Amino acid sequence: MSMGKKIPATIVTGFLGAGKTTLIRNLLVNAGGKRIALIVNEFGDMGFDGSLVNGCADPGCAAEEVVELTNGCICCTVADDFLPTMEMLLERDNPPEHIVIETSGLALPQPLVRAFSWPTVKTKVTVDGVVTVLDAAALAEGRIALDEAALEAQRAADDALDHESPIEELFHDQLRCGDLIVLNKADLVSADALSAVEERIRKDVREAVHIVACEKGSLPISVLLGREASAEDDMAHRHEHHHHHHDRDDDHDHDHDHDHHDHHHHDDFESHVLSVPAFASLQDLEDKVLAAMRQRGVLRIKGAAQIQGKAAPAMVQAVGPRVEAWFAAGTQASGRLVVIGLKGLDLRAVSETLGLAAQAAE
Ligand SMILES: Nc1nc2c(ncn2[C@@H]2O[C@H](COP(=O)(O)OP(=O)(O)OP(=O)(O)O)[C@@H](O)[C@H]2O)c(=O)[nH]1
């Protein structure tokens, strides 16, 4: 690294299942020899995304190093997990040319951006840009409701939904912090629906922030990296929608986040790792996972499962009404599914739907 030149860091944020991991894999494969370090932060007990990227079979994959933060949400573990990881990367003889950080789909990006003001990091790294990945198909279906009336109707109709549902707040905060907004899954929506989604979110993004549409996170590296936003110096424009759990004057106070370990939005979510028995077929797995997704409070299911009579485990990914399952030859069998959802989700129903005897919460 030449003296004085800070290493750019790109933060990839976005709601559960929006396509962050897919976008990052694409970026790493197309990195053109650039040395990129990847830091992943997974909500839940299972570092699934880390293993997905680690297991990237593509010879073009440029991930120099994948570091997984396992102690939970970045904003709660800035001091004991995130900062030491950054320092470790920076102290290497051959530091990375770019750092990519994937936040958990339930984390606010703002506290992470603020952590870049930490003295040992600030002089060496700058936030090149926050890339906010959105699920265009989910938005087109109004799944993350921006329409107040529809939202109220939905809440009124569903006792399980807390009046203070954190999802929309989280979503607005992720939009507000973005230097580039990616409308992913464009293949699943019509051009008209895509324009309508863009129109709806435009008012929530900062001025001059680009909104781009793509499929499978496939964007040129020149669009994703090198935005030179210096986001850490621009917190005033990235205010959290609901910052009420914090003091108001903490924008320049980097101690703040590492002192606060509670009252973040992700407290309103929970995740469980379930050990599942072998499924009869890929279809059986898909059907059961889809049924589990329909249970109260469930937002995302992913993992690997055994299929009777097959050596290769099946990977499964579920977001909203879409479930994908496929055989992953050469991977270790695991038979574990991560279920993520709103606090108070019906784990018993989920377990039963997946063919398990009701399992204790982890
Ligand atoms: N049809 C379609 N599916 C996509 C696209 N991008 C991603 N997916 C699928 O959406 C699912 C979620 O993608 P991920 O990249 O794991 O999403 P993520 O944002 O990392 O999700 P979390 O792990 O919940 O944080 C996977 O099944 C992907 O294959 C896309 O552009 N089109």
The ligand as an ORCA input file, in Angstrom:
! r2SCAN-3c Opt
* xyz 0 1
  N     -34.461    -15.230     -9.608
  C     -33.428    -14.657     -8.974
  N     -32.981    -15.205     -7.833
  C     -31.933    -14.615     -7.212
  C     -31.308    -13.458     -7.738
  N     -30.303    -13.099     -6.913
  C     -30.298    -13.999     -5.899
  N     -31.277    -14.914     -6.072
  C     -31.631    -16.033     -5.179
  O     -32.144    -15.481     -3.971
  C     -31.744    -16.284     -2.854
  C     -31.032    -15.428     -1.819
  O     -29.819    -14.942     -2.347
  P     -28.567    -14.618     -1.419
  O     -27.502    -14.054     -2.308
  O     -28.232    -15.767     -0.554
  O     -29.187    -13.465     -0.522
  P     -28.560    -12.725      0.755
  O     -28.974    -11.304      0.647
  O     -27.124    -13.020      0.889
  O     -29.417    -13.401      1.906
  P     -29.130    -13.626      3.474
  O     -28.318    -14.865      3.503
  O     -30.494    -13.826      4.026
  O     -28.442    -12.440      4.012
  C     -30.884    -17.393     -3.417
  O     -31.694    -18.512     -3.572
  C     -30.425    -16.845     -4.757
  O     -30.157    -17.856     -5.692
  C     -31.818    -12.903     -8.966
  O     -31.378    -11.881     -9.489
  N     -32.873    -13.562     -9.519
*
